[in-house]
Amino acid sequence: MIQIVGKAAYAGWLSAQPERVRAAANAARFEAKPGELLIAPGDAVGDWGVVLGDAENSSIWTLAGAAGRLPEGVYRLEDGNPGRMALGWLLAHHRFDRYLAKAEAIPQRILLTNDPAAIPEMVRVADATALVRDLVNTPAADMGPAELQHRAEEIAKQFGAAVLVTKGHDLEVGYPMIHAVGQAADKRHGPRLIEIEWGNPAHPRVAIIGKGVSFDSGGLDIKPASGMRIMKKDMGGAAHALALAKLIMESRLPVRLHMLLPAVENAIAGNAFRPGDILRSRNGMTVEIDNTDAEGRLVLADAVTKAAEAEPSLILDFATLTGAARVALGPDLPALFSNDHDLADTLSKASVAEHDPVWRLPLWSGYDDMLKSEIADIANSSEGGMAGAITAALFLRKFVPAGTPWAHLDTWAWRATAKPGRPKGGDALGLRAVWATLKNRFPAS
């Protein structure tokens, strides 16, 4: 049995325990601090238990640390219902071991619950989170645009969804900015737009878009080595979109899903797009290239335009878009932008309930002038770098039809420091908040 004891309640709890438990706690200097674990002795083998220290506001990660340290066995909480904490328990057992010659064996720790009906949903969310982590952690040589396409096709096949892939001449003509960003890549990593369509056409149409830059060198405005080191994660937005699409289809959410992944590698070659070039977007708007390292918004803009042509009831996009969002909010908080206050409010409340924080930043129209160009309709980035996350979102807003609810999450999709249940590397940030919002907005009948 596992007992969770907050530090404030610890003294009262300890005084009510048998002498053997008090002695064990004193010997271990256990104080019920968050993350502390005590093995509490019992009269018989089956009477031994586990005591976890915890903060007063238990989160989904409360059990994750214990799950990574306990021996194999069958466990249950004192009240029998782990609730959302089961997700942390599940994810503590996930490993990315694709490239290890000898993968570490994972002890089988089973957590019981008195609410078995909650298990399928928890497993789906854990699986979606693991999918994001695995996709992001895979090196760019093995997770280029073609590999993203193959994963999308595999997932779509499970649910009888239709897949459309546009590349080559059709991409150049129909999605010129996606093509321009990816045209310098090796042929094996050629650019493409990957689309999944699923669901009853009579249901509300929802467009999910993910930035799929499989590796970002910065283009001719090349990044320094330190900035390029983890750029395999620049397809993290696509990983989130694909995981969310899988959740929608698995759960048979009553929507008409349209998922779009503009998949490219921002590479350097003689045919790379240049600072000062002017690109024509899918909707006809011309874009002056101020910086080739502001490429994500270009591929997203063509994908947003495509999504909007089908008049969806909602557009959501995920993107590892700006360093400015990380400077403003740090690694754990995706920046949320939306043109719809009700949608933003629902997302923010869901992020709190799901322990999956996001933080809304303003779509401040006063900064539109920062994207002005003297020779094109718009520039792809502003000079000086001020308000970089906001101007990137304002750029995307130019391609969203007025009146269409839209939310944009500028997420890092990465964890630089390991925490219980959250190893260093790729991570899903904002996924659960968006999923909870969709379930609330489109409830199953």
Sequence and secondary structure as in RCSB ss.txt:
>XXXX:A:sequence
MIQIVGKAAYAGWLSAQPERVRAAANAARFEAKPGELLIAPGDAVGDWGVVLGDAENSSIWTLAGAAGRLPEGVY
RLEDGNPGRMALGWLLAHHRFDRYLAKAEAIPQRILLTNDPAAIPEMVRVADATALVRDLVNTPAADMGPAELQH
RAEEIAKQFGAAVLVTKGHDLEVGYPMIHAVGQAADKRHGPRLIEIEWGNPAHPRVAIIGKGVSFDSGGLDIKPA
SGMRIMKKDMGGAAHALALAKLIMESRLPVRLHMLLPAVENAIAGNAFRPGDILRSRNGMTVEIDNTDAEGRLVL
ADAVTKAAEAEPSLILDFATLTGAARVALGPDLPALFSNDHDLADTLSKASVAEHDPVWRLPLWSGYDDMLKSEI
ADIANSSEGGMAGAITAALFLRKFVPAGTPWAHLDTWAWRATAKPGRPKGGDALGLRAVWATLKNRFPAS
>XXXX:A:secstr
 EEEEEGGGHHHHHHTS HHHHHHHHHHT    TT EEEE  SSGGG EEEEEE SS  TTTTHHHHTTS SEEE
 BTTS  TTHHHHHHHTT    TT SS      EEE  S GGGHHHHHHHHHHHHHHHHHHHS GGGSSHHHHHH
HHHHHHHHTT EEEEEEHHHHHHH HHHHHHHTTS GGG  EEEEEEES TTS EEEEEE EEEEE  TTS   H
HHHTTGGGGGHHHHHHHHHHHHHHHTT SSEEEEEEEEEEE  STT   TT EEE TTS EEE S TT  HHHHH
HHHHHHHHHT  SEEEEEE   HHHHHHH SS  EEEES HHHHHHHHHHHHHTT   EE    GGGGGGG  SS
SSEESS TT TTHHHHHHHHHHTTS TT  EEEEE   EESS BTTB SEE  SSHHHHHHHHHHHS   
